[in-house]
Structures are given as C-alpha cells and as structure tokens.
Amino acid sequence: MTITPSRPAITATGLRKSFGDNLVLDGIDLQVPEATVFALLGPNGAGKTTTVHILTTLIGADAGEVRVAGHDVAREPDEVWAAIGVTGQLTAVDNLLTGEENLRLMADLRHLGRQEGRRRAAELLERFDLTAAARKPAATYSGGMRRRLDLAMGLVGDPRIVFLDEPTTGLDPRSRRTVWQIIRDLVAGGVTIFLTTSTWRRRTSSPTGSRCWTTAAWLPRAPRTSSSAASPAATSACSSPTRTGWRRPPAPWVRRCAATRRSPCRSPVTAASSRCGRC
C-alpha cells in the first residue's frame, strides 16, 4: 500500500536569517508533504544546518513564517518539539554510558515513565540491531553503531517528523545502506524525514523504494553582502606580493648540520660548504 501525502508536515515562507553582516538565508520557501523524504541539498556554508536549527526551534528566524506539524515555530515551540526528533551532524551519544543507558536518558528527557522508557529502549535496540551491544559502553561502538544509536535516540519520543543533518557523513558503504534502510522503514510507517546533504550522489543513491517518495530542494549559498566582502586588511599575509627575487629563508630548526648530523643547527651555513660556522 502506497502512502499518499495528505497535508504538509513542514511549511516555510520567506525564511530569512543573518548573523551580523553575514546573510545566510535570503527568503527561503519550503513545503514538505507528510510521510516523505525531503532532501535539502547545498554546498558547505549555504545554510542547511541553520535551516534545520530554525525548523527545530533551536534558533529564531529574522523574518518569515514557519509551521512544523501544524504548529507555529515561534509561538508554539513546545508543541513543535513534542512532535519532532532531531539528529545532528555530530552524534549526541554519551561515551561513558551504555547504549541502553543513552536511550533511557533520552526517555527521561522526554518525560516517559520508568516502565515505558525501558520498553521503548528495548524496542529501539532491537529495531536498530544493537541488542548485543546494549550493555557495552558507547565508546567501544564503531562509527556505524554510534550513528544508529544516535538515530535511535532521536526516535525515543515516537516523533512524527525527524530531522537528520548529514545522516551518512563519515560512514562506510555498508553502514550508509543500513541508515538508508532505516529511513525507508520510518517513512513506510508514516514518518516525515527532513534531511540535509551536500552531495547529490547521497540523495540519488538513497533506496526510497515503493512506499515513500523523495523530494529535494537546492539551497544556494546566499550572496555576500558588501560589508562581508574581503578587505585588504583582512587579506592573509601569505597572499601579499613579495619582492622580486626575494625568497623566504628556511627555518633554522629544520636544517641538519652536515658534519655532526645533528638537528637543529642554528648557526649560519657558509656559502662554500653545507657545514655551519660552528662546526
């Protein structure tokens, strides 16, 4: 049975955000249907993570209207937070805790009961194939296991919308396929996935299958303002023109004396030989 999107899970109109004189988002419009995968593509520095932070109530927008799960992000942040799950670029796994303890900690933060938290942790450990490592410290997990645990932590509250910021960064092909399979299963169950990536290959290689369909939007890098343009004073000293025929002398501590073979040799080298004046 194919899930047909009914109403938008995420809408954004005229989204703008600046950090000082640096314009990051310049009037972004988004509409993400329910039970789909939405990929926000763009180069590094285009504002993908900033967009995720705004949609998940972590930071406010300078202008524009945003609604997530039918709630206004600015006026109803608690309702929005109760309906979403977030997995950032860097894992939020506590290395000193076991996999099970990490999930139970998230259950406590979600205000689940003691029994419900244990049940939910056991369910997610089995779902993400982490049952065998449930009582081992997270510091002993591989990169793929840590990423799966991080995804599981974002699903403790049974969210309707999941935000994934660069979900496959740093993963090997096998772990990447596992993550895409998890995403496919979530969408098949009616969950909306909003993910960011910087390469089109990651998006086109995602096995969406027949039970979900993928939409994508390209987020170009915002034009630089005149005040943020590079000024001569901000130019690196390495890019300044050098005098004709002049070369920077090598650092003395990287030179080895030809006679004693000792390093460093801080005495000047004579022109006649490679031996220093001291030798």
Steps between C-alpha positions, in 0.01 A plus 500: 500500500646834395472786747352806334601833653200690632613828655841664535700402805734800467438836338726803488435830324749782455751355746788739565793482739815705542789480743622854528586619150507145364176417317439125528139447388339741255126428466478119505165335419445132588208258497558141613211248468432246772657154489770595248873553487600861435866563419641850539810514283766767486871574530677552829401833651171524309294499822371142514577454869366848576173403330477186712569701817218741415252223416582321826458813719871514592541851360256763380457636150538868418197492271254255351237256621576138589255226596606149603240230566233769474652717775665839468868469590519845660174487698475127584853368545400242763240343271750492215769340716258231617431395140855484365824309537840649419831337409780746434826477310690408815369210703348580838603163642652500849810281483496429874153342483393176340271495200204409718580774751520759221153406383357500853654843557314629195183336631538694825550823306181420307320454834413136433422279796753256638336191351417675173858621470638148547254361248579768244877454544474123450282550193744742337805288583340207320383715211847644439680167554677615816369245747832311525685823585229650721700468823836600354637855533432715197872579481555145370249539216605531138408807295199327346377374837532846652302650212226240540488566873480872434206445263331279756539771767317742271207257472444437871203738510337331196514823293291566192778705336871418514778744408830345389795734442751321275392153620759299303807719551808292579328163455628211293279367215351221709405730788367753250268240349382406849413862578307535172311180579403643838381820332293298254337302781417819689332661200309180430358536850377854434796701634616810313878524446672836448867446424789713380792402283770673299534247220238396247639147486387430857151604409476314170646183650239489777279193457161665534304195393130491417362609835645847506603761254774759519492871426804724505582869499831666417606766748750733332749694703363844585673789323763673710418847616731788427602525863598134511719520191867445554684822573873561449548504876339155528713347224741234617861605518591197288308648204681833507746567214862426574807688392643397165775243538442465876441159659416429860799325662434154643437468870828423681352224712429282197865506381738221592873555534693308233793429734335394824163396349338672792175689478429778553801686371441865584833635369511664156609276217803622304477542127799274436360193671193372668676495835403761750746753638500336842607164353 
